[in-house]
Amino acid sequence: MASPAAAEDGAVGGGAPATAAAAGERDPAPSGANDASEEEGAHHVPSPSSAPAAAHGDGDAHRPSARPDAGAPGATRFRSGWGNAPKVPQFQSFVPPPGGETAAPKRWREARAAALREKEGEERKRAEEEAEKERLEQERMEENERLGREIEEKRGELERMREEGERGKAAAVAAVAPAAADEADAEDGAATAEEGAGDAIPLAPENVEEKGTDDPSPDPQKRRRKCLLCFIPLLLLVAVAVPLGVVFGKKSDEAAAVAGGVVAAGAGNDTDAPSLAPSGSSQMARPPRPAPPVDPGPTADPATNPTVASTGEPSMRPTLRPVTDSPTRRPTAVPVTAASTLTGGPATLTIEASDPSLTDGSGGAPNSLYSFILTANGIPSDVNEVRFEWTPGFGAGGSDVAPIATPGTAAATIELAYPNPGSYAITASVYDGQRELATDSLQISIAGTTLAIDPPGRTNAQLLVPYSFTLAAGGIPGTVDNVKFTWSFGVGPSGVGESASIPATGGSAAATATQTYTANGAFGLVVDVRDVSTNEVLAQNSVTVIVGEGREREDTLFSCGGWTAAQSGGGGVTIDNWDVSTIPDGAVFDIRFDAFSVPDKFVVEYPLQNVVLDTGWRGSASNEGNALYPGGIAGDGDEESNNIFAKLTQDTLRVTAIGPDPNTAWEYDLRCRTPSLKDGEPCTETSLDAVTHFDCPSAACAYESLSPASSMVCCSSGQTTVRVTSEEGWSWTGNRNFCNDQPIGTACGATDAICSTNACVGQMCRNSKLAANEVCSIDNDCEQGKCDYASFSPSSSNVCCASGASTRIYTSSSDGWPSGASRYFCTDQPLGTACGVTDSLCASDACVGGACSGAKLAANAACSASNDCSMGACGFSAFSPTASTVCCASGASTRIYTSSSDGWPSGASRYFCTDQPLGTACGVTDSLCMCGRGLQQC
């Protein structure tokens, strides 16, 4: 049946047929949106001459085939790319019919007009938001143009200086050369005269040597003097030209360097990835990009860089798994000091776990907070403080500044909690300014069943080549004798399988799964290990397999403040490497993404190889169970995650987008911030509607506990909105924000998200929820989610229902209850539990004699209520005060008034079984007898 909205639209459209939208679920185009067109279609009131409108179906699933050209008139730059500005529908004015309109059409028209006005307001608001984004983008482009002009002016100035230097050189040479030539001529004349006087030969005209003629018998001493005189101007020229050449040569080199920098920056904007914009669309000019820095970490080694893995080789990326928020201590911005010179021996760094169970093989407990001590020795004597940086082996790392406690020594204590069983490598470094002094690592273990997949994913895999994965489970409980592995390669039924039963020897078991891929794309391999006897899942893991080549792109985040949009994308695997070298240390990073309806996954690494965020498959829940998305849909397509990590020394972060469906589309933005406060420091909520608090690392300023006496602080892991009332002690009733991930003992009301353990019990954060049959106060206290009466008895208490369900029953004060009211009781109770007359309270579904029984009573068995009987009727077996109540064989009874004068205890109406055999006392009621006629007896 059509929805009311659809029926209404049909009425407005005059019953014109609608053209069905294209079949199949599709996302919007990567860089555009057609929300305006879809909404316009939903509310358009056609004129009499308008053609029937095409039905778009689900707006979230519709995707246009091409993006409009950016240069086209009316094109507006939106966050997701180029697209047409939202259109405000135009409506014809209403003209009442002759004789006036009736009340019903008038009400309909007024309601319709109100809805349209509201829609127009929403369209105007969206247009204003897009205009604001356009303005910010324009400001950024103008700033880039200004920088370009300054570079050009600087280059012109250097060119002018170079030309002036050249002119100075020429002038110096011109001034020195004539004087040197005159001096040489004078010296030649003097030498000639001296030789003539020495020979005492009168000068005759024929003996005079003409200048410039060759001397057939030159004097060697004369030639030496002439050569010496020739070198004098050259020496003077060098004396002038050398300083000029040095100065102007240097300036010229600077100009060349600037020009080269501009060329390199322009070239850096090009990537090998294919453009996702349609042909003819304009691309926004990016500011000059600095050359990518060399990562000092191990990721600079091509042998371990996943982007250069050979075809079909295992990926070096870690196993992708859901990651909790970063550790409790967050990085802080640190001023960079001048690097000192090491004196004495090299510096050393050690990591020490405070709990020996983390390193002795027994393993720590999940979700427990552990302390680690970082100690640096051999620090140079001229260093006053050092900076420690660490990564915990999962999620985001952190940093801390420590003073030099004793000569050459500094230490810092960090606290980490690990959510899942497994083995983790903590790595740490100590820095003097930007110079690394020493590094260390520590391997720890968290107890519980683990599941590893080797290799941890593949990149550039080939078609029609079998690939094998080793599945290894460890930490299997001693109570489990045999396990089995089940897996899905995300390619449909052909990729689903399970192993045979495998003995869990020493708590370990292993198996191998092999798959051959027949299509390019991104595929997820999800694996679990189960107890064979109970089919209970002990552990689960997943990796990504990339068949064919993925797209790899380079980009730069130049500054902190607003959001920076990445290029949108679609199906397959897209790897974006972001240069963040210009971002200050300690800046925190946020990401917001939109996968629309067709699911995609986003994975963020920082430093490279360290996963700080794995969103899981995000998109429409209608894709749940699709083989393309093993492990299920983790949530809606759009989300904003703040403070996913803080910048350390490394200058590259990586965002990988995975879209198994070739028709998918996605987009994401990055932002960095430089908070002025630290986690846990007092803050002020600037507005009740404020969502982002830039002073706090997590962008969240909220109450630290669900108590009116608590204060507002910077939350370490975001915030949760809870409605509170003045009856609870708050100054006013309404919504307030509270910090997430609070420690055990924090007041939480009934909101699990406030607790780091996600367990709010008895209005306080606890280690875990209550188990079945434990005494409770509210549903939220229980692991099963239900807290109700354990039995149908006024003396029973509220417990966590083992069944996870309850039923509502009316109770009367005459039965001993405090008042007559409806109360909730746990269902599926064991035999012997008080159940009143309600079968659903019993696991056997048989409440007999007020208690749960194995079965209902048979015909003619003594009973106390109709619910006791399998036939459903309990009555007197005969019309006699001495008769007993039995389960009526006929399954029916009739109501008859009895008088105390006939021997009954009192005058009252009583129930009697019908269809009694001959000879049964029946009074004057024929319906008690089978024969239908009775005279005292049948």
Secondary structure, 3 states (H helix, E strand, C coil): CCCHHHHHHHHHCCCCCCECCCCCCCCCCCCCCCHHHHHHHHHCCCCCCCCCCECCCCCCCCCCCCCCCCCCCCEEEECCEEEECCCCCCCCCCCCCCCCCCHHHHHHHHHHHHHHHHHHHHHHHHHHHHHHHHHHHHHHHHHHHHHHHHHHHHHHHHHHHHHHHHHHHHHHHHHHHHHHHHHHHHHHHHHHHHHHHHHCCCCCHHHCCCCCCCCCCCCHHHHHHHHHHHHHHHHHHHHHHHHHHHHHHHHHHHHHHHHHHHHHHHHHCCCCCCCCCCCCCCCCCCCCCCCCCCCCCHHHCCCCCHHHCCCCCECCCCCCCCCCCCCCCCCCCCCCCCCCCCCCCCCEEEEEECCHHHCCCCCECCCCEEEEEEEEECCCCCCCEEEEEEECCCCCCEEEEEECCECCEEEEEEEEECCCCEEEEEEEEEEECCEEEEEEEEEEEECCCEEEEECCCEEEECCCCEEEEEEEEECCCCCCCEEEEEEECCCCHHHEEECCCEECECCEEEEEEEEECCCCEEEEEEEEEEECCCCCEEEEEEEEEEECCCEEEEEECCCCCCCEECCCEECEEEEEEEECCCCCCCCEEEEEEECCCCCEEEEEECCCCCEEEECCEECCHHHCCCCCCCCCEEECCEEEEEEEEECCCCCEEEEEEEECCCCCEEEEEEEEECCCCCCCCECCCCCCCCCCCCCCCCCCEEECCCCCCCCEEECCCCEEEEEECHHHCCCCCEEEEEECCECCCCECCCCHHHECCCCEECCEECCCCECCCCECCCHHHECCCCEEECCCCCCCCEEECCCCCEEEEEECHHHCCCCCEEEEEECCECCCCECCCCHHHECCCCEECCEECCCCECCCCECCCHHHECCCCEEECCCCCCCCEEECCCCCEEEEEECHHHCCCCCEEEEEECCECCCCEEECCHHHECCCCCCEEC
